Amino acid sequence: MIDKDKKYFIVKKTKYNYQHDNYEIHDHNVYDITTAIKKLLALDTLNEDRERTSYHLQEVSFKLVEEPLVLTKDMEVKEEQSEIPF
């Protein structure tokens, strides 16, 4: 059974001859399963370079981040770091 509350990323995979494969989240959005599949099919239909580029679904999961990350003293931005040095 499909859980309609789950959200998904569309991941674009690009293969290169000279380096490792590149992965990026397509248009930086999350979608429900129905919208994600529709967009995935549209992207695959319009994809003219299937040997190099492919699209995949990835479920959004927050299981690893149960608590917000806490900023520690050594992570704080100091005043002199906030300015661009040029």
ABEGO torsion letter per residue (X at the ends): XBBAABBBBBBBBBBBAABBBBBBBBGGBBBBAAAAAAAAAAAAAABABAAABBBBBBBBBAAABABBBBBBAAABBBAAAABBBX
